[in-house]
Amino acid sequence: MNAPEGDAALIAWEVIRRLGGQVRVGPAGVTGLDFGAALALAAAMGADTPLLIDLLPDIEPILVKAWNKSLSE
């Protein structure tokens, strides 16, 4: 359905899967991604940084909502 296609997309997906430790946290829980750390992780993994720069702002609210939901359960 939403499967990534091509090497760049597959590496980007692997970066996204590993973003759990690259977050900003406040008193209310996870508040957002640490984009600097996320892009450093992407660079270390050989990911296509422009692709992730386009993706991260769109997926950030989805990830934040999911992380906060799992923290409250």
VMD Tcl script that draws the C-alpha trace (Angstrom):
set ca {
  {0.00 0.00 0.00}
  {2.45 2.70 1.17}
  {5.59 0.67 0.63}
  {8.67 2.68 -0.25}
  {10.16 2.14 -3.69}
  {13.79 2.39 -4.72}
  {16.98 2.37 -2.70}
  {16.66 5.98 -1.50}
  {13.14 5.37 -0.23}
  {14.15 2.15 1.53}
  {17.04 3.86 3.32}
  {14.74 6.78 4.25}
  {12.27 4.29 5.70}
  {15.03 2.71 7.80}
  {16.01 6.16 9.10}
  {12.38 6.90 10.01}
  {12.14 3.58 11.87}
  {15.15 4.60 14.00}
  {13.96 8.08 14.95}
  {12.64 7.02 18.37}
  {15.72 8.33 20.12}
  {15.86 11.57 18.14}
  {13.03 13.44 19.85}
  {12.48 16.58 21.87}
  {10.69 15.95 25.15}
  {8.90 18.35 27.47}
  {6.65 18.07 30.54}
  {3.74 16.97 28.35}
  {5.73 14.23 26.62}
  {7.28 14.15 23.16}
  {6.99 17.56 21.53}
  {8.75 16.93 18.23}
  {11.67 15.47 16.37}
  {15.19 16.72 16.84}
  {15.73 17.48 13.15}
  {19.47 18.05 13.57}
  {19.94 14.64 15.15}
  {17.57 13.02 12.65}
  {19.50 14.42 9.70}
  {22.83 13.42 11.28}
  {21.46 9.88 11.64}
  {20.34 9.98 8.00}
  {23.77 11.13 6.85}
  {25.46 8.39 8.87}
  {23.18 5.83 7.23}
  {23.85 7.19 3.74}
  {20.27 8.35 3.29}
  {19.14 10.89 0.69}
  {19.00 14.00 2.89}
  {16.80 16.09 0.51}
  {14.21 13.29 0.53}
  {14.17 13.25 4.33}
  {14.05 17.05 4.51}
  {10.83 16.80 2.52}
  {9.43 13.90 4.57}
  {10.28 14.78 8.16}
  {7.94 17.78 8.61}
  {5.04 15.74 7.22}
  {5.61 12.67 9.39}
  {6.61 14.53 12.57}
  {3.05 15.11 13.88}
  {2.11 11.50 13.14}
  {5.14 10.16 15.02}
  {4.65 12.56 17.95}
  {1.02 11.53 18.31}
  {1.92 7.83 18.21}
  {4.78 8.18 20.72}
  {2.63 10.16 23.16}
  {-0.21 7.65 22.82}
  {2.15 4.77 23.60}
  {3.58 6.67 26.59}
  {0.10 7.21 28.06}
  {-0.93 3.55 27.78}
}
mol new
graphics top color blue
foreach p $ca { graphics top sphere $p radius 0.5 }
foreach p [lrange $ca 0 end-1] q [lrange $ca 1 end] { graphics top cylinder $p $q radius 0.2 }
display resetview
